[in-house]
Each structure stands twice: as C-alpha cells, then as structure tokens.
Amino acid sequence: MAVWGWASELYVDTGLIQATRDSVSLWQIQLGSLQEYFLKRYADDLINSNAKLFVDAVAPRMFFFTDRETQGHEVFPEIPRVINENYRLVDEVQGVRIYLKK
C-alpha cells in the first residue's frame, strides 16, 4: 500500500507493507529544492512496488496535510499520471480517497 499525505498509522492498522521509501509524503508535498527528486522517487517506487492500494490521506480530519487543492496527489503532475494509468478510485471515507490497482 502507498499512502499520500501523513497517515503512516494505516500501515499498522491494515498490516500492509509500505510501497514507497517514505511513510509520509512530507518531502514530496512541501516546497523545497529537492521536491522534484522526491516526487520522481515516489512515482518510481509506486510503479516498481506494484502496490495493490493507493490511499490519498490528504483530508480535513487528517494530520498535517488537510488541503486537497494544494496538497492532494493530483497537484503534482507525475503522481496523478501514475495513479490514472494504474489505479481506480473505489471509495472515499471522510475525504480520504482509496484507489485499487487496475
């Protein structure tokens, strides 16, 4: 499972292993000189891991990253390309979007 945002507790709650090197997407979302590097690394990890689930945990009641318009996965072009090609939205729970591998 890959989680976008800050919800590393989902790995513990589900018993699923993390599909990307980073348990939170801090360096991918936060503006910085290495942001492009971390975005590419995240996208590559997501593709190479063949994760069955992708969860966008950027939602109003979640920790730290709460604004979908500025922090959701679709804001960063490389990530929605991977998601749109490989996943389909199956549910949304309190703003948290859950995608299943196609």
Contact map, one row per residue, 1 for C-alpha under 8 A:
111000000010000111100000000000000000000000000000001111100000000000000000000000000000000000000000000000
111100000000000001110000000000000000000000000100001011100000000000000000000000000000000000000000000000
111111110000000001000011100000000000000000000000000001111000000000000000000000000000000000000000000000
011111100000000000000001100000000000000000000000000001111100000000000001100000000000000000000000000000
001111100000000000000001110010000000000000000000000000011100000010000011000000000000000000000000000000
001111110000000000000011110000000000000000000000000000001100011110000000000000000000000000000000000000
001111111100000000000011000000000000000000000000000000001000011000000000000000000000000000000000000000
001001111111000000000011000000000000000000000000000000000000000000000000000000000000000000000000000000
000000111111100000000000000000000000000000000000000000000000000000000000000000000000000000000000000000
000000111111110000000000000000000000000000000000000000000000000000000000000000000000000000000000000000
100000011111111111000000000000000000000000000000000000000000000000000000000000000000000000000000000000
000000011111111100000000000000000000000000000000000000000000000000000000000000000000000000000000000000
000000001111111000000000000000000000000000000000000000000000000000000000000000000000000000000000000000
000000000111111100000000000000000000000000000000000000000000000000000000000000000000000000000000000000
000000000011111110000000000000000000000000000000000000000000000000000000000000000000000000000000000000
100000000011011111000000000000000000000000000000000000000000000000000000000000000000000000000000000000
100000000010001111100000000000000000000000000000000000000000000000000000000000000000000000000000000000
111000000010000111111010000000000000000000000000000000000000000000000000000000000000000000000000000000
110000000000000011111000000000000000000000001100111000000000000000000000000000000000000000000000000000
010000000000000001111110000000000000000001001100100000000000000000000000000000000000000000000000000000
000000000000000001111110000000000000000001001000000000000000000000000000000000000000000000000000000000
000000000000000000011111100000000000000001000000000000000000000000000000000000000000000000000000000000
001001110000000001011111100000000000000000000000000000000000000000000000000000000000000000000000000000
001111110000000000000111110000000000000000000000000000000000000000000000000000000000000000000000000000
001111000000000000000111111110000000000000000000000000000000000000000000000000000000000000000000000000
000011000000000000000001111111000000000000000000000000000000000000000000000000000000000000000000000000
000000000000000000000000111111110110010000000000000000000000000000000000000000000000000000000000000000
000000000000000000000000111111100011011001000000000000000000000000000000000000000000000000000000000000
000010000000000000000000111111100010000000000000000000000000000000000010000000000000000000000000000000
000000000000000000000000011111110010000000000000000000000000000000000000000000000000000000000000000000
000000000000000000000000001111111010000000000000000000000000000000000000000000000000000000000000000000
000000000000000000000000001001111110000000000000000000000000000000000000000000000000000000000000000000
000000000000000000000000000000111111000000000000000000000000000000000000000000000000000000000000000000
000000000000000000000000001000011111110000000000000000000000000000000000000000000000000000000000000000
000000000000000000000000001111111111111000000000000000000000000000000000000000000000000000000000000000
000000000000000000000000000100001111111100000000000000000000000000000000000000000000000000000000000000
000000000000000000000000000000000111111110000000000000000000000000000000000000000000000000000000000000
000000000000000000000000001100000111111111000000000000000000000000000000000000000000000000000000000000
000000000000000000000000000100000011111111100000000000000000000000000000000101100000000000000000000000
000000000000000000000000000000000001111111110000000000000000000000000000000001000000000000000000000000
000000000000000000000000000000000000111111111000000000000000000000000000000000000000000000000000000000
000000000000000000011100000100000000011111111100000000000000000000000000000000000000000000000000000000
000000000000000000000000000000000000001111111110000000000000000000000000000001100100000000000000000000
000000000000000000000000000000000000000111111111000000000000000000000000000000000000000000000000000000
000000000000000000111000000000000000000011111111100000000000000000000000000000000000000000000000000000
010000000000000000110000000000000000000001111111111000000000000000000000000000000100000000000000000000
000000000000000000000000000000000000000000111111111000000000000000000000000000000100000000000000000000
000000000000000000000000000000000000000000011111110000000000000000000000000000000000000000000000000000
000000000000000000110000000000000000000000001111111000000000000000000000000000000000000000000000000000
000000000000000000100000000000000000000000000111111100000000000000000000000000000000000000000000000000
110000000000000000100000000000000000000000000110111111000000000000000000000000000000000000000000000010
100000000000000000000000000000000000000000000000011111000000000000000000000000000000000000000000000110
110000000000000000000000000000000000000000000000001111100000000000000000000000000000001000000000011110
111100000000000000000000000000000000000000000000001111110000000000000000000000000010001000000000011110
111100000000000000000000000000000000000000000000000011111000000000000000000000000000000000000001111000
001110000000000000000000000000000000000000000000000001111100000000000001100000000000000000000001110000
001111100000000000000000000000000000000000000000000000111110010010000000000000000000000000000011100000
000111000000000000000000000000000000000000000000000000011111010011110011000000000000000000000011000000
000000000000000000000000000000000000000000000000000000001111110011110000000000000000000000000111000000
000000000000000000000000000000000000000000000000000000000111110011100000000000000000000000000110000000
000000000000000000000000000000000000000000000000000000000011111001000000000000000000000000000100000000
000001100000000000000000000000000000000000000000000000001111111111000000000000000000000000000000000000
000001100000000000000000000000000000000000000000000000000000111111000000000000000000000000000000000000
000001000000000000000000000000000000000000000000000000000000011111000000000000000000000000000000000000
000011000000000000000000000000000000000000000000000000001111011111100010000000000000000000000000000000
000000000000000000000000000000000000000000000000000000000111111111110010000000000000000000000000000000
000000000000000000000000000000000000000000000000000000000111000011111111000000000000000000000000000000
000000000000000000000000000000000000000000000000000000000110000001111111100000000000000000000000000000
000000000000000000000000000000000000000000000000000000000000000000111111001000000000000000000000000000
000000000000000000000000000000000000000000000000000000000000000000111111001000000000000000000000000000
000010000000000000000000000010000000000000000000000000000100000011111111101000000000000000000000000000
000110000000000000000000000000000000000000000000000000010100000000111111111100000000000000000000000000
000100000000000000000000000000000000000000000000000000010000000000010011111100110000000000000000000000
000000000000000000000000000000000000000000000000000000000000000000000001111110110000000000000000000000
000000000000000000000000000000000000000000000000000000000000000000001111111110010000000000000000000000
000000000000000000000000000000000000001000000000000000000000000000000001111111110000000000000000000000
000000000000000000000000000000000000000000000000000000000000000000000000011111111000000000000000000000
000000000000000000000000000000000000001100100000000000000000000000000000000111111100000000000000000000
000000000000000000000000000000000000001000100000000000000000000000000000110111111110000000000000000000
000000000000000000000000000000000000000000000000000000000000000000000000111111111111000000000000000000
000000000000000000000000000000000000000000000000000000000000000000000000000011111111100000000000000000
000000000000000000000000000000000000000000100110000000000000000000000000000001111111111000000000000000
000000000000000000000000000000000000000000000000000001000000000000000000000000111111111100000000000000
000000000000000000000000000000000000000000000000000000000000000000000000000000011111111100000000000000
000000000000000000000000000000000000000000000000000000000000000000000000000000001111111000000000000000
000000000000000000000000000000000000000000000000000000000000000000000000000000000111111100000000000011
000000000000000000000000000000000000000000000000000011000000000000000000000000000111111110000000001111
000000000000000000000000000000000000000000000000000000000000000000000000000000000011011111000000001111
000000000000000000000000000000000000000000000000000000000000000000000000000000000000001111100000111100
000000000000000000000000000000000000000000000000000000000000000000000000000000000000000111110000111100
000000000000000000000000000000000000000000000000000000000000000000000000000000000000000011111000111000
000000000000000000000000000000000000000000000000000000000000000000000000000000000000000001111111110000
000000000000000000000000000000000000000000000000000000000000000000000000000000000000000000111111100000
000000000000000000000000000000000000000000000000000000000011100000000000000000000000000000011111000000
000000000000000000000000000000000000000000000000000000001111000000000000000000000000000000011111100000
000000000000000000000000000000000000000000000000000000111110000000000000000000000000000000011111110000
000000000000000000000000000000000000000000000000000000111000000000000000000000000000000011111011111000
000000000000000000000000000000000000000000000000000011110000000000000000000000000000000011110001111100
000000000000000000000000000000000000000000000000000011100000000000000000000000000000001111100000111110
000000000000000000000000000000000000000000000000000111000000000000000000000000000000001111000000011111
000000000000000000000000000000000000000000000000001111000000000000000000000000000000011100000000001111
000000000000000000000000000000000000000000000000000000000000000000000000000000000000011100000000000111
